[in-house]
Amino acid sequence: MRFLVTGGAGFIGSHLVELLVSEGHSVTVVDNLSTGRVEFLKGVMGNPRLRFIEADLLRPEVAREAARGVDAVFHLAANPEVRIGQQSPESIYRQNVEMTYNVLESMRVAGVRALAFASSSTVYGDAKVIPTPEDYGPLYPISVYGGSKLASEGLISGYAFTFDWTAVSFRLANVVGPRSTHGVIYDFISKLRRNSSSLEVLGDGTQSKSYVHVRDTVKAMYQLLMKAIDKGVRYEAFNVGTPDRVSVLEIAHIVAEAMGLTPQVYTTGGVDGGRGWKGDVKVMQLSVDKAMSWGWAPEVKSSRDVVRRAVAEALSEFKA
């Protein structure tokens, strides 16, 4: 097949592109390199089945050109920053909602009828049901980022039913692994490299969340989209994660142990009852029963094992 991957030079996107190329597909990547890096694609950049476009999908003409002649779209391009202190609401809206609209319109014009979307567990907000299933509701995101992902899901569902597409949204747990350039593991390692004697933990440290390895994530996105196309479904949402969770303090100790350090670990206390920042979901664990009933399962099956593996991979990258 011929796939378009938006944000294909990013952390998750580059792993997805590698998987698609290894499966024999042709891939067009569009990335403005605001957070992505060309070197993330170095393993496939010379492959004749790969076409790379450095451009901004906020320009509608870029989206229209990229969608021409493809069979399906993986839409991963987005502003990845959950913390509002790092980005403005306007930036999150434009890069997450307006960009999604541009991609959808380009698909409609080009006659592309299959889409996979990288959504987020943040659409659930502070869910009262843990593990949280896909049919949980009503959904009340507590961050502008989570709201932007839910808004995009709504647009995608509307387009899928109006124009008879197959569309799938993937509500991702915390994705970690090689090429990650932000998040708690990256932050802890960076802090300890600067000061090995102490480690600051945002919030009260009891925040507890699910983690999933990036390679398991992209396999889920690919396998479940292909099955959805085969089944001829209109729209589905899938949780992608592991069936447990791990606390921030546990992650701090896993990182310190892997680095051979015994720092003084202290918490900031946080906001709103111990959150790391305004809009930080304190407890997140997704039910992955639906994805598993469709035939997917994570190879790294526990959040602790995912974190340990990701820490080892990140330390190797820091040394490189």
N, C-alpha and C positions, 0 to 999 in steps of 0.2 A: 504494500500500500504506500501511498504518498501522504506523509504527515507534515503538518506545520506544528512546531513547538515554539510558543512564545515564551520568552525568558529562558531560552534553551542554553544560554551560557552561564546560568546561575547555579546555585548549589544543587537543588533538586533537578532542575532542567537538564543539566549536563549529564547526570547519571541516566536520566530518561533517554536522552539522545543516544548515548552509548548503547543502551538496551535495544532501542529501535533499530539502529544500524546493525547490531549484531544479529538481529532477527531477519535481516535482509530487506528492510524497508528503506525507502528514500525519505529524507528528512530535510525540511527547510527550517532553519533557526532564525528567529528575529529577536534581537536583544540590543538595547541601547547602551549596555555595559555600565549602567549606573551602579549596579551591585554585582552583575555577572563579570566574568573574566574570560578572555579568549583562551588563556592557558588551560582552563578547565576542559576545553574541547580538544586538547592537543592529541589525544589518542585517536580521534576520528577526523581531525580537520583535513587530512589529505584524502579522505575517502570520496570517491566520485559520487556516492549516493548522498553526500551532505552538501547543502547549500547554506551559506551563512550570510545574513543580512544584518549589518549594524545600522539600526534605525530605531526611531521612536514610534510606537504604536498609537500614541496620542495624535499623530498625524493620520487622518483617515485614509489618505492615498497610500501610505505605507501598509496599512492593514489590508487594503483592497489588493495591492500587488502581491503581498505575501500569501493570501488565501487563494489566489488564482491557480487552478490545476491540482489542488490537493483533495484527498479523500476524507480526511478527518483532522481535527485540531486538538492539541493539548494546550490549554491556556494556563500558563504558569506565571506569566509576567505580572508583577505586582510590586507595590511597596511592602516590603516584608517586616517593617518595624511596628510592633504592637504598642510600644510605649509612646504615648502622645507627646511626651516631652522631647522626643527625638524628631518628630515630624509634625507638620501642621495638618489640621483636618482637611484643608483644601488639597494638600498633596496626596493624602490617603484617598480622598474621593476621586481625584482626577486619575491617579495611577491604578486604582482598583475598580472603580465603578465606571467612569467614563471610558477607560481603556477597554473594559469588558464589552461595553456597548459598541465600540469601534470594531472589535473582533467579531461580534455577533452580526453586525451589519455587513461586514466584509464577507462573512460566510453566506448570508442571505443572498447577496448580489452574485457571488461566485457559484452558488448552488451546492455548497458543502453542507452535509447533513448529519455530521457526527462530531461531538465535542466532549472532551473531558476537561473538567475544571478543578484546579487545586484550591479547594476551600479550606476551612479551618475549624478546629474544635471550638474556637472562640465564638462561633455562632450560637452556642448553647448558653453562654453566660454562666451564671452560677446555677447549674442544673441541680434540681432537687432529687433526681434519680441518678444513682451511681451504681454500676456502670450505666452510662447514658446511651439509649438506643436512638436510632435515626428518627423514629416517630415520636420522640419526646417533644412536648410543646406546652404552651406557646414559647417561642424562642425570644429571649431578651438579652441580646449582646450587651456587655457592660463596657466595651471599648469602641472607639470609632473604627478601629481596624476590624473588629468582629462585625460591626454594623455594615461595613463596606463589603465584607464577604457574604453576609446574608442578603444584602441588596443585589449583589451579582448573581447569587443563586436564584433569586426571584426572577431576574431578567432572563437568565438562561432557561429556566422552566417555562416561562412565557413564550420565548422563541421556539422551544422544542415542541410545545403543543400547538402553537399557531402554524408553524411551517413544517410539521411532521418530521422532526429530526429525532435522533437518538442522542441524549445528553446525560452525562453523569457528573455529579459533584462529589469530590472526595474530601470529607471532613477529617483533616489530618491531626493526629496527636503531635507532640513535639518531635520533629524530625531531626535526627543527628547523624553524623558520619563524616567521611572525607569531604573536604572543600567547604565545610561550614565556616562562615566568617562572622557569625554572631550567635548569641544564645548563651545559656548558663555555663556550658562546658568551656566554650571559647573564652568567656569572660573570666572564669575561675583560673584557667591556665595562664591567661594574660596577666592577671593580678599577681599570681604567685611567681611568675617570671620577674615581675618588677620588685616584689617584696616577698621573700620566701618565709618570713617569720609570722605574718598575719594574713588573714583572709576575711574580707567583708562579704557578708551574705545579706542581700536585700530582703526586707520583710522580716518576719519572725522565724523563718527557716522551716516552718511546718507545712509550707505549700507543697502539695503532693500531686504529681501529674504522671501521665503515661508518656513513654518515649518509644519511638519506632525508628529502626535503622533506615537510612535513605535507600538502600538497595531493595529492601523489602517494600518500601513505599512505592518505588517506580514499577516494581513488578505488579503490585496491586493495581496501579493506575492502568497499566497496559493490559493485563489479563482481564480485568473487570470491564474495561471499555469494549474489548473485543467480544466478550460474552454478551454484553448489552446490545451490541450491533447485531450479533447472531440471533438474539431473542427478539429483536425488533421493538425494544422498549422505547417509550417516549422520554421518560426522565426517572432517574434513580439517584438517591444520595447514599453514599457508603461511608461509614467510619473506617479509618485506617489507623491502627495502633497495636498495642500489646494488651493482653487481658489483665494488667495490674498497673501499679504506679509506684513511684519512688519520690521521697522528699528531697527538698533542696539541700538540707543539711547532710543527708546521706550522700548526695552527689558531691558536696564539698569534701567529704572524707574520702570518697572514692578517688577524686582528682588528686588530693594531697598524698594519699598512699601510693598512687601510680607514679607520682613525681618524687617519691622517697622523702617527703617532707612531713613535719609535724607542726604546722603553723597554729597560732592561736586563732580559732574561728569565732567570729563575733557577728551578731545580727544587728541590723539597723532598727529593728522594731517595725518598720514599714508603716503603711497607711491602711485605713479602713479595716481594722482587725487583723493586721499582720501581712497584708499583701505587699509584694515587692514594689509596686507602683500603682497609681490610679488605673483601674481597668484590668489589673492582674487577676485572672481566675485562680482562686486559691486551691480548689480541688477539681481535678479533671481526670476522669477515667472513662473511656469510651467502650461501649459494647461493640465487639467486632464479630458477633455471631452472624450477622447478615452477610458480610464479606466472606466469611468462612463457609457459609452455606452455599455460596457461589463458587467455591473451590480454591479460594486464596487462603494462605496462612503464613504468618511471619516465620522466617527461618530462625531469627533471634527472638525467642519467645517471651522473655521477661524484660521489663524496663531496666532492671539492674544490670542484666547482661548486655543490653543495648548500650547503656551508659558506659560500662567498662570497656566495651569494644570501641566505642566512639572516642573515649579518652585516649586509648592507646593509639588510635589512628591520628587524632589531633596532635599528640605529642610527636609522632613521627613527622608530621607536616611542619611543626614548629622547628624541628631539627634540620629539615631539608634546606 
